């Protein structure tokens, strides 16, 4: 019997680039302002991951050398992406994170992210594994619209394939069922992401300083 192991959890943080990310914010923010926002949110993500008690490390994966240099200055391990696409970036990072026993995919656009919110993912998995230690576990935080995935814990790291994109919540749930994994969902601060101008307004309404760290 294989016992699922949560002793070494690594956060994987994919960010495409400073110039190309968050293009849907192009109307209210110019390219320099978008780059500043990306770096501010990335800093918040890295700092939260490094402060999380249950994480052994955080790895930022990107095609952008400048962004990777900034991420290293924040204390993250980094990986230059060789393929194209979000899921492909996470696969590369998952391989590079070995010998991680579990991974957490964390998009770098969650203004409400905290160390305790990340630790809650691991704690949720631990509670489930007490009853079924021989099964893989998948813990997902859906976005506030109920369709996407804002955080995804996999133990072991290859429990299921990454299926980020349109309808990823349902795709990840179906993959977990097909793999015979324990599948759990969490609500909370990780459910809110910044992707559109309306999201920026909502972040301000909620009192989330999405520019912290600039």
VEXDREN-385891 format. One record per residue (C-alpha): y, z, x. Coordinates in steps of 0.5 Angstrom, whole numbers, plus 500, padded with zeros to 3 digits. Each point is the difference from the previous one (the first is absolute). Example, Ala and Ser with C-alpha at 12.3 -4.5 7.8 and 13.67 -1.06 7.14 Angstrom:
2
491516525
507498502
% end
This chain:
214
500500500
507498503
505505499
507497499
505503505
507502499
501503507
504495503
505496495
505495502
506497496
501492501
507498498
501493500
507497500
500492501
507500504
507502500
503493498
495498494
498506497
503502493
503493498
501502493
505505502
504494503
505500494
503507501
499501508
501495505
495499506
503506504
500505494
493498499
497501507
504507500
496501493
494498503
501505506
502506496
494499496
495499506
503506503
499504494
493498500
498501507
503507500
496502494
494497502
501504507
501506496
494500496
495505502
494496498
502494504
498498507
505495501
504494497
500493502
505495498
498493500
505494500
501493503
507502502
501503507
507503499
497504494
494502504
504502506
504504495
494503497
498503507
506503500
499504494
493502503
495495497
495496503
501493499
496494499
503492501
497497494
496493502
498498493
505498494
500504493
500508498
492501499
499496507
505505503
496506497
494497503
502499507
503507500
494503497
496498506
505502505
500507497
493501502
497506500
503501494
496503495
505499494
506496499
506500496
504493498
507502499
505495499
507502503
504499494
499507497
506504499
497506498
495501505
498507503
495503504
497504495
500494495
495497506
496506501
499500492
496493501
495504505
500506496
498496494
494496504
498507503
499503493
496494497
496500507
497507499
496497494
498494503
501500507
495494501
505495496
506496503
506502497
506496497
507504498
505495498
508502498
502494495
507498500
505502494
498494496
493501500
498493503
500501508
498505505
505504504
495504504
493499501
495505504
493497502
494505503
497497504
506495502
495494498
498503493
503494496
505494502
507500500
502496494
508501500
504495496
501499492
495504496
498504506
499507496
494496496
498497506
499506504
497504494
495494499
498500507
499507501
495500494
496494503
500504506
497506497
506504502
503506497
507498497
506504499
507499498
506504501
507500497
506503504
506498505
496495503
500496493
507498501
502494505
506496502
499492499
506498495
507501499
498504494
495505504
506501505
504503494
494504497
500503507
507502500
499503492
494504503
504503506
496496505
504499506
496493502
505499506
498507503
499499507
505494501
% end
